[in-house]
Amino acid sequence: MISKAKNYFKRNRNIVVQFVKRETASRYKGSYLGFLWSVLTPLLMLIVYTFVFGEIFQAKWHAESTNKLEYAVIIFAGLTTYNLFSEVVGRSPFLILSNTNYVKKVVFPLEVFPVIAVGSALVNAAINFVLIAIFTVIVNHTLHWTVILLPIVILPLLFFTLGVSWLLSALGVFLRDIGQVIAIVIQALMLLSPILYSVDTIPLKFRWFYYLNPITYFVGDIRNVMIWGKVPILSIFVLELLVSIIICVVGLFFFRKTKHGFADVM
């Protein structure tokens, strides 16, 4: 099935590329600075994080840390990782509903809409990752070689997000309230993931939940390779990848099984 899916999306990659370009361009259409906002927005947010957490709260990720920018960069890396997931998942219940004109076109591959959503979110995340790399050099006075592993460690996140998106985009057609439920879940999950704080600060009796939360591993892997120069533990990473691929395949299978009923309820 994976081989068939690979060939299917290879045939439709031009559609995906064109839609991603269109979505990226439409975000800033009509604005004076245009695509430059993709750089300015995360840069301004990083400045805000540095001021709030570094100056006001005097927050430190490690007790021995003396750099006020470090905490902001660590948080920014976590939020960038989580936002890639949450942006796609938040849109997923409405992906098919907002493209009803394509549903009745028998030849149009509806499966590409979640792929387009992931691609669009990945463009923004890529810009943020470049900024993280730049500010990591400022904080650590070096850029660890492990940063080259970023395209690899991000794969489980992409597979997981894509699988969840296929599942939710199909369910959103039949269960219209799921969009509101997902919006609440996304907000709660951000606070229940080690993004604004370290897993080490969580009481032992609650840590089991964080170790079951896949976001914990995605955020940890990206922080490790980009900021701390650590290589992810191979056994854990392979398990992440396998589970993410399984979720991706299950999501695609569910989408394909239910898509024939989309036109009947829209």
Backbone as CSV, one residue per row, in Angstrom:
resi,resn,N_x,N_y,N_z,CA_x,CA_y,CA_z,C_x,C_y,C_z
1,MET,0.831,-1.212,0.000,0.000,0.000,0.000,0.867,1.264,0.000
2,ILE,1.991,1.197,0.711,2.891,2.345,0.766,3.444,2.646,-0.625
3,SER,3.770,1.549,-1.360,4.292,1.716,-2.716,3.253,2.357,-3.633
4,LYS,1.999,1.917,-3.495,0.922,2.491,-4.312,0.717,3.962,-3.985
5,ALA,0.753,4.283,-2.687,0.577,5.683,-2.262,1.716,6.552,-2.796
6,LYS,2.944,5.990,-2.782,4.106,6.732,-3.283,3.936,7.054,-4.764
7,ASN,3.511,6.056,-5.539,3.305,6.265,-6.977,2.161,7.234,-7.240
8,TYR,1.125,7.132,-6.399,-0.045,8.001,-6.561,0.346,9.470,-6.394
9,PHE,1.098,9.769,-5.355,1.474,11.157,-5.091,2.597,11.631,-6.002
10,LYS,3.362,10.693,-6.532,4.363,11.068,-7.519,3.686,11.579,-8.781
11,ARG,2.555,10.926,-9.140,1.811,11.339,-10.326,1.148,12.697,-10.137
12,ASN,0.828,13.028,-8.881,0.087,14.259,-8.601,0.934,15.332,-7.928
13,ARG,2.246,15.194,-7.997,3.110,16.148,-7.289,3.002,17.558,-7.864
14,ASN,2.721,17.671,-9.155,2.572,18.999,-9.755,1.382,19.744,-9.163
15,ILE,0.298,18.998,-8.890,-0.877,19.606,-8.261,-0.508,20.110,-6.875
16,VAL,0.206,19.279,-6.121,0.601,19.648,-4.755,1.475,20.893,-4.774
17,VAL,2.480,20.914,-5.654,3.408,22.047,-5.725,2.669,23.331,-6.076
18,GLN,1.771,23.268,-7.058,1.042,24.455,-7.486,0.122,24.973,-6.383
19,PHE,-0.548,24.080,-5.680,-1.449,24.495,-4.598,-0.674,25.070,-3.420
20,VAL,0.479,24.473,-3.107,1.306,25.000,-2.007,1.791,26.403,-2.351
21,LYS,2.225,26.600,-3.591,2.658,27.925,-4.027,1.513,28.922,-3.923
22,ARG,0.323,28.493,-4.331,-0.833,29.391,-4.300,-1.211,29.759,-2.864
23,GLU,-1.190,28.769,-1.970,-1.524,29.035,-0.570,-0.497,29.961,0.076
24,THR,0.767,29.714,-0.206,1.837,30.538,0.364,1.719,31.983,-0.111
25,ALA,1.430,32.155,-1.406,1.303,33.505,-1.968,0.059,34.216,-1.452
26,SER,-1.035,33.458,-1.254,-2.299,34.076,-0.836,-2.270,34.566,0.608
27,ARG,-1.348,34.027,1.427,-1.269,34.451,2.834,-0.965,35.938,2.953
28,TYR,-0.141,36.441,2.052,0.304,37.832,2.163,-0.098,38.650,0.939
29,LYS,-1.065,38.142,0.199,-1.516,38.846,-0.992,-2.110,40.205,-0.616
30,GLY,-1.660,41.252,-1.280,-2.187,42.594,-1.024,-1.419,43.368,0.021
31,SER,-0.541,42.694,0.779,0.253,43.401,1.791,1.483,44.018,1.142
32,TYR,1.985,45.098,1.715,3.118,45.809,1.135,4.404,44.991,1.210
33,LEU,4.599,44.280,2.313,5.845,43.542,2.492,5.787,42.128,1.922
34,GLY,4.576,41.646,1.641,4.419,40.356,0.997,5.064,39.215,1.765
35,PHE,5.860,38.388,1.043,6.461,37.190,1.633,7.435,37.526,2.757
36,LEU,7.897,38.762,2.818,8.826,39.173,3.870,8.216,38.987,5.252
37,TRP,6.883,39.007,5.330,6.209,38.787,6.610,6.497,37.386,7.164
38,SER,6.796,36.456,6.287,7.118,35.097,6.734,8.379,35.073,7.581
39,VAL,9.244,36.039,7.355,10.475,36.162,8.142,10.264,37.103,9.325
40,LEU,9.586,38.218,9.077,9.400,39.225,10.124,8.546,38.712,11.277
41,THR,7.477,37.968,10.968,6.569,37.495,12.023,7.285,36.617,13.047
42,PRO,7.965,35.526,12.636,8.680,34.722,13.647,9.805,35.482,14.329
43,LEU,10.455,36.401,13.601,11.541,37.181,14.198,11.007,38.081,15.309
44,LEU,9.881,38.737,15.054,9.260,39.587,16.067,8.793,38.772,17.268
45,MET,8.247,37.576,16.997,7.800,36.714,18.096,8.987,36.274,18.949
46,LEU,10.119,35.988,18.318,11.310,35.592,19.063,11.782,36.730,19.957
47,ILE,11.686,37.958,19.464,12.050,39.133,20.269,11.121,39.265,21.473
48,VAL,9.820,39.015,21.236,8.836,39.083,22.329,9.133,38.013,23.373
49,TYR,9.408,36.777,22.923,9.721,35.697,23.862,10.948,36.039,24.698
50,THR,11.953,36.607,24.054,13.180,36.976,24.770,12.896,38.009,25.847
51,PHE,12.068,39.007,25.521,11.748,40.058,26.493,10.904,39.514,27.647
52,VAL,9.832,38.773,27.302,8.900,38.283,28.334,9.568,37.264,29.250
53,PHE,10.170,36.227,28.644,10.733,35.158,29.468,12.122,35.493,30.005
54,GLY,12.907,36.247,29.244,14.258,36.570,29.689,14.330,37.741,30.635
55,GLU,13.582,38.820,30.329,13.649,40.037,31.136,12.627,40.072,32.271
56,ILE,11.383,39.714,31.953,10.317,39.826,32.961,10.323,38.632,33.919
57,PHE,10.278,37.406,33.353,10.204,36.223,34.213,11.576,35.694,34.627
58,GLN,12.637,36.197,33.978,13.987,35.732,34.275,14.063,34.204,34.214
59,ALA,13.358,33.641,33.223,13.268,32.190,33.105,14.549,31.601,32.528
60,LYS,14.900,30.407,33.005,16.070,29.681,32.514,15.688,28.234,32.289
61,TRP,16.140,27.673,31.161,15.865,26.265,30.895,16.752,25.379,31.774
62,HIS,18.000,25.827,31.927,18.936,25.143,32.812,19.363,26.109,33.910
63,ALA,19.557,25.605,35.100,19.916,26.458,36.231,21.217,27.209,35.986
64,GLU,22.156,26.579,35.238,23.462,27.199,35.018,23.461,28.172,33.837
65,SER,22.342,28.294,33.135,22.273,29.170,31.960,22.366,30.641,32.358
66,THR,23.133,31.411,31.577,23.266,32.845,31.832,22.794,33.687,30.651
67,ASN,22.472,33.050,29.549,22.044,33.755,28.346,20.523,33.868,28.316
68,LYS,19.999,35.089,28.312,18.553,35.306,28.344,17.877,34.910,27.033
69,LEU,18.654,34.870,25.963,18.107,34.502,24.665,17.911,32.993,24.533
70,GLU,18.677,32.216,25.308,18.633,30.760,25.171,17.231,30.208,25.417
71,TYR,16.586,30.656,26.488,15.253,30.151,26.830,14.263,30.449,25.704
72,ALA,14.362,31.654,25.142,13.460,32.042,24.058,13.669,31.163,22.828
73,VAL,14.923,30.853,22.508,15.219,30.015,21.341,14.697,28.599,21.550
74,ILE,14.851,28.074,22.759,14.373,26.726,23.077,12.848,26.664,22.945
75,ILE,12.171,27.673,23.476,10.714,27.731,23.366,10.284,27.881,21.913
76,PHE,10.996,28.727,21.192,10.671,28.977,19.795,10.805,27.705,18.970
77,ALA,11.816,26.899,19.252,11.995,25.624,18.554,10.830,24.686,18.847
78,GLY,10.399,24.659,20.114,9.263,23.816,20.481,7.968,24.273,19.831
79,LEU,7.745,25.580,19.837,6.519,26.124,19.232,6.511,25.940,17.719
80,THR,7.660,26.091,17.085,7.743,25.881,15.636,7.368,24.447,15.282
81,THR,7.892,23.517,16.052,7.575,22.098,15.839,6.095,21.839,16.062
82,TYR,5.577,22.348,17.169,4.172,22.115,17.478,3.243,22.819,16.492
83,ASN,3.597,24.026,16.083,2.745,24.773,15.153,2.644,24.105,13.792
84,LEU,3.703,23.422,13.381,3.641,22.678,12.126,2.525,21.637,12.218
85,PHE,2.467,20.966,13.359,1.429,19.958,13.589,0.060,20.596,13.761
86,SER,-0.037,21.600,14.629,-1.338,22.167,14.980,-1.969,22.941,13.827
87,GLU,-1.143,23.603,12.998,-1.689,24.344,11.868,-2.419,23.415,10.905
88,VAL,-1.809,22.272,10.625,-2.409,21.306,9.705,-3.630,20.644,10.329
89,VAL,-3.480,20.182,11.567,-4.572,19.470,12.239,-5.771,20.391,12.460
90,GLY,-5.514,21.663,12.780,-6.605,22.611,12.986,-7.410,22.860,11.723
91,ARG,-6.746,22.794,10.563,-7.414,23.004,9.279,-8.097,21.742,8.761
92,SER,-7.616,20.598,9.199,-8.011,19.316,8.597,-9.515,19.061,8.521
93,PRO,-10.304,19.305,9.592,-11.738,19.013,9.493,-12.460,19.823,8.419
94,PHE,-11.833,20.896,7.939,-12.490,21.778,6.963,-11.860,21.694,5.569
95,LEU,-10.861,20.830,5.402,-10.150,20.777,4.127,-11.063,20.372,2.975
96,ILE,-11.857,19.353,3.189,-12.769,18.894,2.132,-13.997,19.800,2.044
97,LEU,-14.498,20.219,3.199,-15.680,21.085,3.224,-15.435,22.414,2.521
98,SER,-14.212,22.897,2.562,-13.903,24.178,1.936,-13.496,24.033,0.465
99,ASN,-13.516,22.808,-0.018,-13.184,22.557,-1.431,-14.259,21.691,-2.081
100,THR,-15.503,22.041,-1.829,-16.625,21.243,-2.328,-16.655,21.153,-3.851
101,ASN,-16.153,22.185,-4.523,-16.181,22.167,-5.990,-15.293,21.081,-6.579
102,TYR,-14.324,20.599,-5.788,-13.444,19.538,-6.281,-13.986,18.144,-5.960
103,VAL,-14.892,18.062,-4.994,-15.401,16.763,-4.558,-16.143,16.052,-5.681
104,LYS,-16.918,16.798,-6.448,-17.723,16.198,-7.502,-16.962,15.995,-8.806
105,LYS,-15.675,16.398,-8.794,-14.841,16.136,-9.960,-14.185,14.771,-9.780
106,VAL,-14.687,13.801,-10.507,-14.251,12.419,-10.325,-12.751,12.256,-10.513
107,VAL,-12.164,13.037,-11.406,-10.750,12.852,-11.730,-9.819,13.569,-10.757
108,PHE,-10.367,14.403,-9.865,-9.487,15.159,-8.976,-9.088,14.315,-7.770
109,PRO,-7.796,14.249,-7.441,-7.318,13.434,-6.315,-7.503,14.155,-4.975
110,LEU,-8.584,13.877,-4.295,-8.892,14.569,-3.035,-7.841,14.316,-1.953
111,GLU,-7.124,13.214,-2.071,-6.106,12.880,-1.073,-5.007,13.926,-0.957
112,VAL,-4.869,14.749,-1.973,-3.747,15.707,-1.963,-3.984,16.889,-1.029
113,PHE,-5.235,17.145,-0.616,-5.488,18.328,0.217,-4.732,18.287,1.547
114,PRO,-4.723,17.174,2.290,-3.883,17.136,3.487,-2.399,17.283,3.172
115,VAL,-1.941,16.749,2.039,-0.539,16.886,1.644,-0.212,18.351,1.390
116,ILE,-1.141,19.051,0.745,-0.964,20.481,0.475,-0.881,21.262,1.789
117,ALA,-1.755,20.907,2.738,-1.749,21.586,4.044,-0.413,21.385,4.754
118,VAL,0.114,20.162,4.701,1.410,19.876,5.324,2.520,20.645,4.613
119,GLY,2.470,20.662,3.277,3.494,21.381,2.511,3.503,22.864,2.808
120,SER,2.311,23.459,2.909,2.204,24.885,3.208,2.749,25.200,4.599
121,ALA,2.401,24.357,5.580,2.895,24.562,6.948,4.403,24.361,7.018
122,LEU,4.919,23.448,6.202,6.348,23.155,6.204,7.162,24.332,5.667
123,VAL,6.599,25.090,4.731,7.288,26.274,4.204,7.525,27.281,5.331
124,ASN,6.481,27.549,6.123,6.623,28.481,7.255,7.592,27.944,8.299
125,ALA,7.484,26.633,8.578,8.361,26.031,9.577,9.820,26.107,9.138
126,ALA,10.067,25.933,7.834,11.443,25.973,7.322,12.082,27.329,7.574
127,ILE,11.309,28.387,7.395,11.819,29.743,7.659,12.159,29.891,9.144
128,ASN,11.280,29.368,9.992,11.523,29.430,11.437,12.763,28.640,11.826
129,PHE,12.968,27.490,11.199,14.137,26.670,11.518,15.431,27.388,11.141
130,VAL,15.403,28.140,10.054,16.580,28.926,9.661,16.884,29.971,10.732
131,LEU,15.826,30.635,11.238,16.014,31.632,12.292,16.536,30.988,13.571
132,ILE,16.034,29.794,13.872,16.508,29.078,15.066,17.989,28.771,14.937
133,ALA,18.394,28.350,13.746,19.816,28.053,13.509,20.675,29.298,13.702
134,ILE,20.203,30.425,13.192,20.944,31.680,13.317,21.098,32.090,14.777
135,PHE,19.992,32.033,15.522,20.049,32.452,16.928,20.741,31.419,17.814
136,THR,20.761,30.171,17.381,21.544,29.168,18.110,23.025,29.489,18.033
137,VAL,23.479,29.973,16.874,24.870,30.402,16.717,25.161,31.566,17.664
138,ILE,24.195,32.485,17.788,24.376,33.635,18.678,24.483,33.179,20.136
139,VAL,23.646,32.204,20.507,23.622,31.720,21.897,24.823,30.830,22.205
140,ASN,25.066,29.834,21.320,26.107,28.833,21.589,27.449,29.149,20.935
141,HIS,27.468,30.204,20.112,28.678,30.590,19.380,29.130,29.499,18.409
142,THR,28.225,28.609,18.091,28.525,27.548,17.125,27.221,26.926,16.656
143,LEU,27.279,26.248,15.532,26.138,25.495,15.036,26.557,24.035,14.973
144,HIS,25.913,23.198,15.767,26.288,21.793,15.856,26.076,21.077,14.526
145,TRP,26.930,20.131,14.240,26.841,19.371,12.987,25.532,18.600,12.897
146,THR,24.930,18.317,14.055,23.697,17.519,14.075,22.533,18.214,13.377
147,VAL,22.684,19.513,13.059,21.609,20.234,12.376,21.315,19.609,11.016
148,ILE,22.290,18.914,10.441,22.067,18.272,9.136,21.084,17.105,9.246
149,LEU,20.832,16.659,10.487,19.883,15.559,10.705,18.438,16.042,10.756
150,LEU,18.235,17.359,10.697,16.877,17.908,10.793,15.919,17.310,9.768
151,PRO,16.285,17.206,8.486,15.341,16.614,7.518,14.938,15.181,7.860
152,ILE,15.826,14.482,8.590,15.529,13.096,8.965,14.627,13.045,10.192
153,VAL,14.979,13.821,11.227,14.206,13.749,12.473,12.807,14.367,12.337
154,ILE,12.607,15.153,11.283,11.293,15.761,11.096,10.323,14.817,10.386
155,LEU,10.860,13.723,9.821,10.018,12.778,9.077,8.886,12.175,9.920
156,PRO,9.171,11.679,11.147,8.056,11.139,11.946,6.949,12.162,12.183
157,LEU,7.314,13.409,12.413,6.320,14.467,12.612,5.465,14.646,11.365
158,LEU,6.084,14.631,10.192,5.352,14.824,8.940,4.417,13.653,8.658
159,PHE,4.909,12.432,8.850,4.063,11.255,8.630,2.886,11.238,9.603
160,PHE,3.178,11.525,10.873,2.132,11.534,11.897,1.076,12.601,11.592
161,THR,1.534,13.803,11.267,0.623,14.907,10.966,-0.230,14.601,9.742
162,LEU,0.383,14.035,8.721,-0.347,13.701,7.499,-1.411,12.643,7.757
163,GLY,-1.067,11.625,8.543,-2.033,10.581,8.870,-3.226,11.112,9.643
164,VAL,-2.940,11.949,10.651,-4.018,12.554,11.439,-4.872,13.464,10.559
165,SER,-4.236,14.172,9.637,-4.960,15.077,8.746,-5.902,14.325,7.825
166,TRP,-5.446,13.222,7.255,-6.334,12.411,6.414,-7.541,11.923,7.216
167,LEU,-7.277,11.477,8.421,-8.351,10.968,9.266,-9.368,12.060,9.594
168,LEU,-8.889,13.214,10.027,-9.776,14.297,10.444,-10.490,14.957,9.263
169,SER,-9.811,15.052,8.122,-10.457,15.669,6.959,-11.619,14.816,6.467
170,ALA,-11.496,13.491,6.597,-12.605,12.603,6.225,-13.722,12.675,7.257
171,LEU,-13.353,12.633,8.531,-14.366,12.700,9.593,-15.096,14.041,9.569
172,GLY,-14.398,15.112,9.210,-15.006,16.437,9.195,-16.165,16.571,8.228
173,VAL,-16.179,15.740,7.211,-17.287,15.770,6.244,-18.559,15.236,6.870
174,PHE,-18.429,14.203,7.698,-19.597,13.536,8.277,-19.949,14.062,9.667
175,LEU,-18.945,14.524,10.415,-19.169,15.041,11.768,-18.738,16.508,11.804
176,ARG,-19.668,17.408,11.576,-19.322,18.824,11.424,-18.817,19.455,12.725
177,ASP,-19.159,18.881,13.882,-18.732,19.462,15.161,-17.278,19.159,15.502
178,ILE,-16.663,18.258,14.731,-15.311,17.833,15.087,-14.309,18.978,14.979
179,GLY,-14.594,19.962,14.136,-13.704,21.110,14.000,-13.580,21.895,15.294
180,GLN,-14.708,22.079,15.986,-14.693,22.805,17.253,-13.984,21.997,18.338
181,VAL,-14.187,20.685,18.314,-13.530,19.816,19.298,-12.018,19.857,19.111
182,ILE,-11.579,19.775,17.860,-10.145,19.774,17.565,-9.496,21.089,17.976
183,ALA,-10.212,22.198,17.817,-9.677,23.503,18.209,-9.350,23.527,19.699
184,ILE,-10.217,22.927,20.502,-9.993,22.863,21.950,-8.836,21.923,22.272
185,VAL,-8.818,20.774,21.589,-7.770,19.779,21.823,-6.392,20.355,21.498
186,ILE,-6.303,21.121,20.412,-5.029,21.709,20.000,-4.491,22.653,21.070
187,GLN,-5.379,23.487,21.622,-4.959,24.414,22.676,-4.511,23.670,23.925
188,ALA,-5.283,22.636,24.294,-4.947,21.864,25.490,-3.640,21.096,25.297
189,LEU,-3.458,20.527,24.101,-2.274,19.714,23.834,-0.999,20.551,23.890
190,MET,-1.081,21.813,23.477,0.094,22.668,23.537,0.563,22.848,24.980
191,LEU,-0.397,23.039,25.887,-0.048,23.228,27.295,0.343,21.915,27.964
192,LEU,-0.112,20.799,27.383,0.191,19.490,27.952,1.393,18.830,27.280
193,SER,2.113,19.597,26.496,3.337,19.117,25.859,4.514,19.937,26.394
194,PRO,5.705,19.350,26.462,6.871,20.059,27.020,7.429,21.094,26.051
195,ILE,6.659,22.142,25.825,7.062,23.206,24.910,7.544,24.420,25.688
196,LEU,6.766,24.828,26.672,7.123,25.983,27.495,7.915,25.577,28.739
197,TYR,8.099,24.291,28.925,8.807,23.797,30.103,9.454,22.460,29.765
198,SER,10.379,22.041,30.584,11.101,20.790,30.367,10.358,19.619,31.004
199,VAL,10.540,18.443,30.436,9.946,17.233,31.011,10.468,17.001,32.418
200,ASP,11.695,17.426,32.682,12.315,17.219,34.001,11.573,17.954,35.110
201,THR,10.798,18.990,34.776,10.071,19.760,35.792,8.710,19.150,36.116
202,ILE,8.317,18.125,35.374,7.000,17.507,35.565,7.076,16.497,36.709
203,PRO,6.117,16.510,37.623,6.106,15.518,38.708,6.126,14.097,38.148
204,LEU,6.821,13.212,38.820,7.007,11.846,38.329,5.687,11.129,38.062
205,LYS,4.674,11.400,38.881,3.405,10.675,38.728,2.645,11.068,37.467
206,PHE,3.049,12.176,36.818,2.383,12.618,35.591,3.230,12.387,34.338
207,ARG,4.460,11.970,34.521,5.355,11.871,33.365,4.929,10.792,32.371
208,TRP,4.212,9.771,32.858,3.766,8.708,31.957,2.943,9.279,30.809
209,PHE,2.148,10.328,31.096,1.322,10.936,30.045,2.204,11.582,28.981
210,TYR,3.246,12.252,29.422,4.133,12.939,28.479,4.915,11.952,27.634
211,TYR,5.216,10.799,28.181,5.936,9.788,27.414,5.017,9.064,26.433
212,LEU,3.694,9.196,26.627,2.737,8.651,25.664,2.362,9.694,24.605
213,ASN,2.729,10.946,24.868,2.405,12.042,23.968,3.456,12.125,22.859
214,PRO,3.089,11.859,21.598,4.090,11.875,20.516,4.754,13.234,20.322
215,ILE,4.059,14.316,20.674,4.630,15.654,20.523,5.899,15.793,21.370
216,THR,5.934,15.121,22.511,7.108,15.156,23.382,8.362,14.733,22.628
217,TYR,8.243,13.669,21.857,9.396,13.133,21.132,9.755,14.000,19.924
218,PHE,8.745,14.497,19.210,9.017,15.347,18.043,9.755,16.616,18.460
219,VAL,9.267,17.254,19.507,9.894,18.482,20.010,11.305,18.196,20.530
220,GLY,11.448,17.109,21.275,12.748,16.754,21.833,13.794,16.474,20.767
221,ASP,13.393,15.762,19.718,14.338,15.432,18.642,14.840,16.684,17.939
222,ILE,13.924,17.593,17.636,14.321,18.799,16.904,15.175,19.719,17.772
223,ARG,14.862,19.831,19.041,15.716,20.610,19.947,17.099,19.979,20.067
224,ASN,17.131,18.660,20.134,18.416,17.971,20.275,19.343,18.253,19.106
225,VAL,18.844,18.115,17.876,19.732,18.255,16.714,20.032,19.708,16.381
226,MET,19.122,20.629,16.723,19.321,22.019,16.344,20.021,22.847,17.414
227,ILE,19.715,22.594,18.675,20.213,23.459,19.751,21.300,22.804,20.590
228,TRP,21.098,21.540,20.951,22.014,20.899,21.906,23.043,19.987,21.265
229,GLY,22.962,19.774,19.977,23.968,18.958,19.298,23.954,17.500,19.699
230,LYS,22.770,16.978,20.000,22.639,15.579,20.398,21.965,14.771,19.292
231,VAL,22.431,13.564,19.115,21.824,12.649,18.150,20.693,11.890,18.854
232,PRO,19.497,11.853,18.271,18.395,11.116,18.910,18.756,9.648,19.139
233,ILE,18.213,9.077,20.204,18.444,7.650,20.477,17.818,6.840,19.350
234,LEU,18.628,6.024,18.697,18.202,5.337,17.472,16.966,4.468,17.691
235,SER,16.930,3.699,18.766,15.801,2.792,18.997,14.493,3.556,19.165
236,ILE,14.563,4.673,19.895,13.360,5.483,20.105,12.936,6.146,18.799
237,PHE,13.919,6.645,18.037,13.593,7.308,16.780,12.961,6.331,15.792
238,VAL,13.500,5.129,15.700,12.937,4.125,14.791,11.509,3.792,15.194
239,LEU,11.249,3.698,16.501,9.891,3.432,16.986,8.952,4.581,16.623
240,GLU,9.437,5.818,16.800,8.652,7.003,16.393,8.273,6.918,14.916
241,LEU,9.264,6.609,14.097,9.064,6.571,12.657,8.070,5.484,12.268
242,LEU,8.211,4.307,12.851,7.315,3.195,12.531,5.870,3.505,12.933
243,VAL,5.703,4.018,14.142,4.352,4.356,14.613,3.745,5.446,13.735
244,SER,4.543,6.442,13.367,4.053,7.538,12.532,3.646,7.042,11.148
245,ILE,4.443,6.135,10.580,4.108,5.579,9.270,2.820,4.765,9.345
246,ILE,2.655,3.999,10.422,1.427,3.217,10.603,0.209,4.140,10.665
247,ILE,0.329,5.231,11.436,-0.776,6.196,11.543,-1.041,6.843,10.188
248,CYS,0.011,7.121,9.452,-0.122,7.723,8.126,-0.882,6.781,7.185
249,VAL,-0.501,5.498,7.190,-1.142,4.503,6.322,-2.605,4.296,6.723
250,VAL,-2.858,4.229,8.021,-4.235,4.053,8.507,-5.099,5.256,8.119
251,GLY,-4.534,6.453,8.263,-5.269,7.661,7.891,-5.616,7.689,6.417
252,LEU,-4.658,7.328,5.571,-4.901,7.292,4.125,-5.935,6.229,3.780
253,PHE,-5.833,5.073,4.403,-6.790,3.991,4.166,-8.211,4.429,4.527
254,PHE,-8.355,5.080,5.688,-9.672,5.553,6.126,-10.219,6.603,5.168
255,PHE,-9.355,7.506,4.731,-9.778,8.558,3.799,-10.286,7.955,2.500
256,ARG,-9.542,7.006,1.960,-9.926,6.400,0.685,-11.203,5.580,0.808
257,LYS,-11.413,4.968,1.964,-12.609,4.161,2.167,-13.862,5.025,2.293
258,THR,-13.693,6.243,2.790,-14.862,7.097,3.052,-15.090,8.175,1.993
259,LYS,-14.106,8.442,1.136,-14.231,9.576,0.212,-15.364,9.426,-0.787
260,HIS,-15.758,8.204,-1.083,-16.839,7.988,-2.044,-18.185,8.471,-1.521
261,GLY,-18.258,8.677,-0.207,-19.498,9.154,0.392,-19.535,10.652,0.615
262,PHE,-18.428,11.349,0.286,-18.348,12.787,0.525,-19.455,13.554,-0.213
263,ALA,-19.611,13.244,-1.481,-20.564,13.997,-2.314,-21.998,13.831,-1.810
264,ASP,-22.298,12.708,-1.171,-23.671,12.441,-0.716,-24.091,13.306,0.463
265,VAL,-23.125,13.773,1.237,-23.461,14.529,2.464,-23.093,15.998,2.351
266,MET,-22.601,16.417,1.179,-22.189,17.814,1.016,-23.209,18.578,0.160
